[in-house]
Amino acid sequence: MDMDNKKKEVIRLERESVIPILKPKLIMTLANLIEHSSDRAEFLKFCKRVEYTIRAWYLLQFEDLMQLYSLFDPVHGAQKLQQQNLSPEEVDVLEQNFLTYLFQVMEKSNFKIATDEEIDVALAGQYLLNLPITVDESKIDKTLLKRYFAEHHQENLPEFADKYIIFRRGIGIDRITDYFFMEKVDMIIARLWAFLLRLIRLDKLLSRRSRGRHKKVPTKEDEINPEADSEDFYVERIRLENMDLSIQNLVSKTTIQEPTVDRIIVVYRRASAKPNTERGIYVKHFKNIPMADLEIVLPEKKNPGLTPMDWVTFLASAVVGLVAVFSSLEMPKADLWVIFAILSTVIGYCAKTYFTFQANMAAYQNLITQSLYDKQLDSGRGTLLHLCDDVIQQEVKEVIISFFILMEQGKATTEDLDLRCEELIKEEFEGSCNFDVDDALEKLEKLKIVSRDSIGRYYCVGLKRANEIIGATTEELVLKARHGLFQFNAAVLVKEAIVSFFVLMEQVGNAVRKEDLDLLCEELIKEKFGDNCNFDVDDAVRKLEKLGIVTQDGIGTYTCVNLRHANEIIGTTTEEVPVVLRLKLLLIFHTYIGTQTNV
């Protein structure tokens, strides 16, 4: 049964820019809206080429991000930093570079930094996790993020921005129906405690201490300018705290409802006793967090405190014990054995209460751990890989939707295109988002498939012409190679192939047997990098033969082509186009040998 609230609690939320549609569903739905089958085929090819090209745009940036994080991974980062023999100043520069890349990826993924006002809105009530949770700030570093925001100023940062940052994206609804007996008891006790504080006039004093930065939660009643709030929407909160007290409400099932944050990412670093000894940066990823339970994602939490029910039990036991002792002492002829028995009972009861509290604390800690286990998606490298894919998916969807609108509905201004894209998402997918039309147009112009007329309206080229402008991508050539239609592309080049080709290249005019090649590769790795490995020469030779840059003669020895010929055979890849740079194999070898990076 739903509780009867005299006044609904409705909070105002900002619409998100994230497109809440799976890419395959988006592509197939839009393709089915195209009448001619030939145009549908061209549109599907266009979607693939857009995705492959956008992946190529971000490839180098994502590789830099992952390489930098490998130095600050809390698990193995310290070991890799030690191998690099970098000064503390150089490490500071690298970690700031990592944060710069990370914040850029967050912005492209439509994540936003949670502000103080948003945190206040989230924590203005309680939902399932009715526990007092706070952060142990002594365990969190306060220099990493402070240094970053000093160099990269941002508006409306939360007060805890020097210690940790909470990124949030997406809004959902969580609704649960249950009896909530213990929660209702805690709610009644909390109301009684508040009533007692009002009676003894302490409520105003306590409210002044806790008032600080807290603001009124924005509700629907606060709406002043409807036109200014057109980008917002409203969600109702149904909480036990606002429930009317009645026998029926207390003993029957109750439905509670809370808006959720679809994705949350928390970034922080643990404090260290000595400066510059702890360099690990934690990146944790959570899903479907109820706003009122946002404390669960806070880093380095203190052990939870006691609930109102626990305090009532403690105070009641103390009062009963004291009354029993004093009443026995006031007896005319107090028997010492009776007093001893009463004292023993009181002490035993207090001990039982203490151990019960300890058990409750352990149970609360287990509750938090279980909640984190259920809500945590990933952390560290896994989160970064997820973010990189998120960026590509969002960018691809923006381009496809905006190009489809221009293709089907003709010329449009920026405002008209924005409105039409949002209407398409609403009508065809029953979704809602604040479409980022500026970012979409920027990518379309970068692809050179849209232009502007004399009055500032955008228009696109035809589908076939768009595919010609984008051109065949590396991925398409690889797919052809799988069917034997084209030579395999250099995108599959890996460390084994690089090392083995380098060894063969250095043996000028000499053919090398596979066994000797294996030994020479292992010796190179040991001499230049100080590492030992069981080199997989069979896999390396197979890749080089597939690339067409190594040949085997009749007696089983191997030779390689020269560098210039190798680059001609491999050809230009999609990844080279965005940076207008030919990546020569020689540069790759010099990078691996000169910088002594781990193979």
C-alpha positions in Angstrom: 0.0 0.0 0.0 1.3 3.4 -0.8 1.7 5.8 2.1 -0.5 8.9 2.1 1.5 12.1 2.1 -0.2 15.3 2.8 2.4 17.1 0.7 4.3 15.4 -2.1 8.1 15.9 -2.1 9.1 16.6 -5.7 12.7 17.5 -6.6 13.8 19.2 -9.8 16.5 17.5 -11.8 18.5 18.7 -14.9 18.1 16.8 -18.1 21.2 14.8 -19.1 23.0 15.0 -22.4 23.7 11.3 -22.6 21.6 9.5 -25.3 19.8 6.6 -23.5 19.6 4.3 -26.6 21.7 1.3 -27.5 23.6 2.0 -30.7 22.4 -1.2 -32.6 18.8 -0.3 -31.8 19.3 3.3 -32.9 20.9 2.3 -36.2 18.3 -0.4 -37.1 15.4 1.8 -36.2 16.7 4.7 -38.3 17.5 2.4 -41.2 14.0 1.0 -41.2 12.7 4.6 -41.6 14.5 4.9 -44.9 12.3 3.9 -47.9 14.7 2.5 -50.5 16.8 -0.6 -49.8 19.8 0.8 -51.6 19.8 3.9 -49.3 19.4 1.6 -46.3 22.5 -0.3 -47.3 24.4 3.0 -47.8 23.2 4.2 -44.4 24.4 1.0 -42.6 27.8 1.4 -44.3 27.8 5.1 -43.3 27.2 4.2 -39.6 30.0 1.7 -39.6 32.5 4.1 -41.2 31.5 6.8 -38.8 32.2 4.5 -35.8 35.5 3.3 -37.2 36.7 6.8 -38.0 35.7 8.2 -34.5 37.5 5.2 -32.9 40.6 6.2 -34.9 40.3 9.8 -33.7 40.4 8.8 -30.1 42.9 5.9 -30.4 46.1 7.9 -29.6 44.4 9.8 -26.7 43.1 6.6 -25.2 46.4 4.9 -25.5 48.1 7.8 -23.7 45.4 7.7 -21.0 46.0 4.0 -20.4 49.8 4.3 -20.5 49.7 7.1 -17.9 47.3 5.2 -15.7 49.6 2.2 -15.7 52.1 4.4 -13.7 49.4 5.3 -11.1 47.6 2.0 -10.8 47.3 1.4 -7.1 48.2 -2.3 -7.6 51.3 -2.2 -9.9 51.9 1.5 -10.6 54.6 1.9 -7.9 56.7 -0.8 -9.4 56.5 0.7 -12.9 57.3 4.2 -11.6 60.4 2.8 -9.9 61.5 1.2 -13.2 61.3 4.6 -14.9 63.7 6.3 -12.5 61.7 9.6 -12.6 62.1 12.5 -10.3 59.2 13.6 -8.1 58.7 16.7 -10.3 58.4 14.5 -13.4 56.0 12.2 -11.7 53.9 15.3 -10.7 53.7 16.4 -14.3 52.7 12.9 -15.5 49.9 12.6 -12.9 48.5 16.0 -13.9 48.6 14.9 -17.5 46.7 11.8 -16.5 44.0 13.8 -14.7 43.8 16.2 -17.7 43.1 13.2 -20.1 40.7 11.7 -17.5 38.6 14.9 -17.1 38.4 15.3 -20.9 37.1 11.7 -21.3 34.6 12.3 -18.5 33.3 15.4 -20.3 33.0 13.6 -23.6 31.2 10.8 -21.8 28.7 13.4 -20.5 29.7 12.9 -16.9 29.4 16.0 -14.7 31.0 16.9 -11.4 28.5 16.7 -8.5 28.1 20.1 -6.9 27.4 21.0 -3.3 23.8 21.8 -4.1 23.3 18.4 -5.8 24.9 16.6 -2.9 22.6 18.4 -0.5 19.6 17.4 -2.6 20.8 13.8 -2.6 21.4 13.6 1.1 18.3 15.6 2.2 16.6 12.3 3.0 17.1 8.6 3.8 16.2 5.5 1.7 17.5 2.0 2.3 20.8 2.8 4.0 19.7 4.3 7.2 23.2 4.7 8.7 25.3 7.7 9.7 28.3 7.5 7.3 31.1 10.0 7.0 34.5 10.2 5.3 37.7 9.7 7.3 39.5 12.7 5.8 42.8 11.8 7.4 43.1 8.9 5.1 42.7 10.9 1.9 45.3 12.9 0.0 44.6 16.7 -0.3 47.3 17.8 -2.8 46.6 15.8 -6.0 43.2 17.4 -6.9 44.0 20.7 -5.3 47.0 21.1 -7.7 44.9 20.1 -10.7 42.1 22.5 -10.0 44.6 25.3 -9.4 45.8 24.8 -13.0 42.4 24.0 -14.5 39.9 26.3 -12.8 36.3 25.2 -12.9 33.2 26.9 -11.6 30.9 25.5 -8.9 33.2 22.9 -7.5 32.1 21.1 -4.3 33.8 21.9 -1.0 35.4 18.5 -1.0 37.0 18.9 -4.4 40.5 19.0 -2.9 40.1 15.5 -1.5 37.9 13.5 -3.9 35.6 14.1 -6.9 32.3 12.5 -7.6 31.2 12.3 -11.3 27.6 11.5 -12.0 25.5 10.8 -15.1 22.0 9.6 -15.9 18.8 9.6 -13.8 16.6 6.7 -13.0 13.9 5.6 -10.5 14.0 3.0 -7.7 10.8 1.8 -6.1 10.5 -0.8 -3.3 7.5 -2.2 -1.5 8.0 -3.9 1.9 7.0 -3.8 5.6 10.1 -1.9 6.8 9.4 -2.7 10.4 12.8 -1.7 11.9 13.0 1.4 9.7 9.6 2.5 10.9 10.7 2.0 14.5 13.8 4.1 13.8 11.6 6.8 12.2 9.3 6.9 15.2 12.2 7.2 17.6 13.7 10.0 15.5 10.5 11.9 15.6 10.2 11.5 19.4 13.8 12.7 19.8 13.1 15.7 17.6 10.0 16.5 19.7 12.0 16.3 22.9 14.6 18.7 21.5 11.9 21.1 20.6 10.5 20.9 24.1 13.8 21.8 25.7 14.6 24.4 23.1 17.8 22.7 21.8 16.6 22.1 18.3 17.4 25.7 17.2 20.9 25.5 18.7 21.7 22.3 16.9 20.2 23.5 13.6 22.5 26.6 13.7 25.5 24.4 14.0 24.6 22.2 11.1 23.1 24.9 8.9 26.5 25.8 7.3 26.4 25.5 3.5 23.2 23.5 3.4 20.5 25.0 1.3 16.9 24.3 0.7 16.2 21.3 -1.5 14.8 22.6 -4.8 11.3 21.4 -5.2 8.5 22.0 -7.7 7.1 24.7 -5.5 10.3 26.7 -5.9 9.7 27.1 -9.7 9.8 30.8 -10.5 10.4 31.0 -14.3 8.9 28.1 -16.2 10.7 29.0 -19.4 14.1 29.0 -17.6 13.3 25.5 -16.2 12.2 24.0 -19.5 15.3 21.9 -19.6 14.5 20.3 -16.2 12.1 17.6 -15.1 10.6 16.5 -11.8 10.8 13.3 -9.8 8.7 12.5 -6.7 10.4 11.2 -3.6 8.3 8.9 -1.4 10.1 8.4 2.0 9.3 6.8 5.3 10.3 10.1 7.0 7.2 11.8 5.5 4.8 9.0 6.3 1.7 9.7 8.3 1.7 7.9 11.6 -1.2 5.4 11.8 -1.7 1.8 12.8 -2.5 0.9 9.2 0.6 2.5 7.8 2.8 0.9 10.5 1.7 -2.7 10.1 1.0 -2.8 6.3 3.3 -2.8 3.3 4.7 0.5 2.2 6.0 1.7 -1.1 9.0 4.0 -1.1 10.5 5.7 -4.2 13.8 7.5 -4.8 15.5 8.9 -7.9 18.8 7.2 -8.7 22.0 8.2 -10.3 22.6 5.8 -13.2 26.4 6.0 -13.1 28.8 7.4 -10.5 32.6 7.6 -10.7 34.7 8.6 -7.7 38.4 9.7 -8.1 40.8 10.1 -5.1 44.1 9.2 -3.7 44.9 7.8 -0.3 47.0 9.8 2.1 50.5 8.7 2.9 52.7 9.2 5.9 55.6 10.5 3.8 55.3 12.9 0.9 55.3 11.4 -2.6 55.3 7.8 -1.3 51.6 7.0 -2.3 51.1 7.7 -6.0 48.2 5.4 -6.7 45.0 7.1 -8.0 41.7 5.3 -7.3 39.0 5.4 -10.0 35.8 3.6 -8.9 32.7 3.0 -10.9 29.2 2.5 -9.4 25.7 2.0 -10.9 22.1 2.8 -9.9 22.8 4.6 -6.6 19.7 6.0 -4.9 20.3 9.7 -4.3 19.5 9.4 -0.6 22.1 6.6 -0.2 24.8 8.5 -2.0 27.1 8.2 1.1 27.7 4.6 0.0 30.1 5.7 -2.7 32.2 8.0 -0.4 35.9 6.9 -0.2 37.6 5.8 3.0 34.5 5.7 5.1 34.6 5.7 8.9 32.9 2.9 10.7 29.2 3.6 10.8 27.7 5.0 14.0 24.6 3.7 16.0 21.0 4.1 14.8 18.3 5.7 16.9 17.1 2.2 17.9 20.6 1.3 19.2 20.8 4.5 21.3 17.3 3.9 22.8 18.4 0.4 23.8 21.6 1.7 25.4 19.9 4.5 27.3 17.1 2.3 28.5 19.5 -0.4 29.8 21.5 2.3 31.6 18.4 3.9 33.2 17.1 0.5 34.3 20.4 -0.4 35.8 20.8 2.8 37.7 17.2 2.8 39.0 17.7 -0.8 40.3 21.0 0.0 42.1 19.7 3.2 43.7 16.4 1.6 44.8 18.3 -1.2 46.5 20.6 1.2 48.3 17.6 3.1 49.7 16.1 0.1 51.4 16.1 0.3 55.2 18.1 -2.9 55.6 19.9 -3.4 52.4 21.4 -6.9 52.1 24.9 -6.8 50.7 24.3 -10.0 48.8 21.2 -8.6 47.2 23.1 -5.5 46.2 25.9 -7.7 44.8 23.4 -9.7 42.8 21.8 -6.6 41.4 25.1 -5.1 40.5 26.2 -8.3 38.8 23.0 -8.4 36.8 23.4 -4.8 35.8 27.1 -5.3 34.8 26.1 -8.5 32.9 23.4 -6.7 31.1 25.7 -3.8 30.2 28.3 -6.3 28.9 25.6 -8.0 26.8 24.5 -4.6 25.5 28.1 -3.7 24.6 28.7 -6.9 22.7 25.3 -6.5 21.0 26.5 -3.0 19.8 29.7 -4.5 18.5 27.7 -7.1 16.6 25.5 -4.4 15.2 28.5 -2.4 14.1 29.9 -5.5 12.3 26.4 -6.1 10.7 26.3 -2.4 9.5 29.8 -2.8 8.1 28.7 -5.9 6.3 25.6 -4.1 5.0 27.8 -1.4 3.5 30.2 -4.0 2.0 27.3 -5.9 0.5 25.8 -2.7 -0.9 29.1 -1.8 -2.5 29.5 -5.2 -3.9 26.1 -5.0 -5.6 26.5 -1.5 -6.8 30.2 -1.3 -7.9 30.7 -1.9 -11.6 34.4 -1.8 -11.9 37.5 0.1 -10.8 40.9 1.3 -12.1 41.8 0.1 -15.6 38.4 -1.5 -16.2 36.6 1.7 -15.5 38.9 3.6 -17.9 38.3 1.1 -20.7 34.5 1.4 -20.1 34.8 5.2 -20.3 36.8 5.0 -23.5 34.1 2.9 -25.1 31.4 5.2 -23.7 33.0 8.2 -25.4 32.9 6.4 -28.7 29.3 5.2 -28.4 28.0 8.7 -27.5 30.0 10.4 -30.2 28.8 7.9 -32.8 25.2 8.2 -31.8 25.3 12.0 -31.9 26.7 12.0 -35.4 24.2 9.4 -36.7 21.2 11.2 -35.3 22.1 14.6 -36.5 23.1 13.4 -40.0 19.9 11.4 -40.3 17.8 14.5 -39.4 19.6 16.7 -42.0 19.3 13.9 -44.6 15.6 13.3 -44.0 14.4 16.8 -43.1 16.7 19.1 -45.0 18.4 22.3 -44.0 18.2 23.4 -40.4 19.7 26.0 -38.0 21.5 24.9 -34.9 18.4 25.5 -32.8 16.1 23.7 -35.2 18.5 20.7 -35.5 18.7 20.5 -31.7 14.9 20.4 -31.4 14.4 17.9 -34.2 17.0 15.5 -32.8 15.4 15.6 -29.3 11.9 15.1 -30.9 13.2 12.1 -32.9 14.6 10.5 -29.7 11.3 11.1 -27.9 9.0 9.9 -30.7 10.9 6.8 -32.0 12.6 5.6 -28.8 10.4 7.2 -26.0 13.6 8.6 -24.5 14.6 12.1 -23.3 17.9 13.9 -23.4 19.4 17.4 -23.8 21.0 16.7 -27.2 24.5 18.2 -27.5 24.0 19.7 -31.0 27.1 21.8 -31.0 29.4 18.8 -30.4 27.5 16.8 -33.1 27.9 19.5 -35.7 31.6 19.9 -34.8 32.1 16.2 -35.6 30.1 16.4 -38.8 32.2 19.3 -40.0 35.3 17.5 -39.1 34.1 14.6 -41.3 33.5 17.2 -44.0 30.0 15.9 -44.7 28.0 19.0 -43.8 28.2 22.6 -44.8 26.5 26.0 -44.1 24.6 28.2 -46.5 24.7 32.0 -46.6 22.1 32.4 -43.8 23.8 29.9 -41.4 21.6 26.8 -42.0 23.3 23.4 -42.1 22.9 20.9 -44.8 24.5 17.5 -45.5 25.9 15.7 -48.6 24.1 12.6 -49.9 24.7 9.2 -48.3 26.8 7.8 -51.1 28.9 11.0 -51.3 29.3 10.9 -47.5 30.7 7.3 -47.7 33.1 8.4 -50.4 34.4 11.4 -48.4 34.9 9.2 -45.3 36.5 6.5 -47.4 37.4 2.9 -46.7 38.6 2.3 -43.1 41.3 0.0 -41.8 38.6 -2.2 -40.2 36.9 -2.7 -43.6 40.2 -3.7 -45.2 40.8 -6.2 -42.3 37.3 -7.7 -42.9 38.2 -8.1 -46.6 41.5 -9.7 -45.6 39.6 -12.3 -43.6 37.9 -13.4 -46.8 41.3 -13.5 -48.7 40.6 -10.3 -50.6 43.3 -8.1 -49.2 46.6 -8.3 -47.4 46.3 -8.3 -43.6 46.8 -4.8 -42.2 49.5 -3.6 -39.7 46.9 -2.9 -37.0 47.6 -6.3 -35.6 51.3 -5.5 -35.1 52.3 -6.4 -31.5 55.4 -6.5 -29.4 56.4 -10.0 -30.5 56.3 -8.9 -34.2 58.2 -5.7 -33.4 61.0 -7.5 -31.6 61.4 -10.3 -34.1 61.3 -8.0 -37.1 64.0 -5.8 -35.5 66.3 -8.8 -34.9 65.8 -9.9 -38.5 66.4 -6.4 -39.8 69.7 -6.2 -37.9 70.9 -9.5 -39.4 71.6 -7.7 -42.7 72.0 -10.2 -45.6 71.8 -13.2 -43.2 69.0 -15.7 -43.0 68.1 -16.8 -39.5 66.7 -20.1 -38.3 63.6 -20.0 -36.1 65.6 -21.4 -33.1 68.3 -18.8 -33.5 65.6 -16.1 -33.9 64.0 -17.2 -30.6 67.4 -17.0 -28.8 68.3 -13.6 -30.3 65.0 -12.1 -29.3 65.3 -13.3 -25.7 68.9 -12.0 -25.5 67.7 -8.6 -26.9 65.0 -8.3 -24.2 67.4 -9.3 -21.4 70.2 -6.9 -22.5 68.1 -3.9 -23.4 65.3 -4.1 -20.8 66.7 -6.3 -18.0 63.8 -8.8 -18.3 63.5 -12.5 -19.0 60.7 -14.1 -21.0 60.0 -17.3 -22.9 59.7 -15.6 -26.3 56.9 -17.0 -28.5 58.8 -17.0 -31.8 56.1 -19.1 -33.6 53.4 -16.5 -33.0 55.7 -13.7 -33.9 56.8 -15.3 -37.2 53.2 -16.1 -38.1 52.2 -12.4 -37.7 55.2 -11.2 -39.8 54.3 -13.7 -42.6 50.7 -12.6 -42.4 51.9 -9.0 -42.9 53.9 -10.1 -45.9 57.2 -8.6 -44.6 59.0 -11.8 -43.8 59.7 -14.8 -46.0 60.9 -18.4 -45.4 63.3 -20.2 -47.8 63.4 -23.9 -48.6 65.7 -24.8 -45.7 63.5 -23.1 -43.0 65.4 -19.9 -42.5 63.8 -16.4 -42.4 64.6 -13.1 -43.9 62.8 -9.7 -43.8 62.3 -6.9 -46.3 63.9 -3.5 -45.7 62.0 -0.9 -43.7 60.9 1.3 -46.6 59.5 -1.8 -48.4 57.8 -2.9 -45.2 56.0 0.4 -44.8 54.9 0.3 -48.4 53.5 -3.3 -48.0 51.6 -2.3 -44.8 50.2 0.9 -46.2 48.5 3.8 -44.5 46.1 2.9 -41.6 43.0 4.7 -40.5 44.7 5.7 -37.3 47.4 7.7 -39.2 44.8 9.9 -41.0 43.6 12.0 -38.0 47.1 13.1 -37.0 48.4 13.5 -40.6 51.5 11.5 -39.6 53.1 8.4 -41.2 54.2 6.1 -38.3 57.3 4.5 -39.6 58.4 1.1 -38.1 61.9 2.6 -37.5 60.4 5.2 -35.1 58.6 2.4 -33.2 61.9 0.5 -32.8 63.7 3.6 -31.6 60.9 4.3 -29.1 61.1 0.8 -27.7 64.9 0.7 -27.6 65.7 4.3 -26.7 63.3 4.8 -23.8 63.8 1.3 -22.4 60.1 0.8 -22.0 58.9 -2.6 -20.7 58.4 -5.1 -23.5 
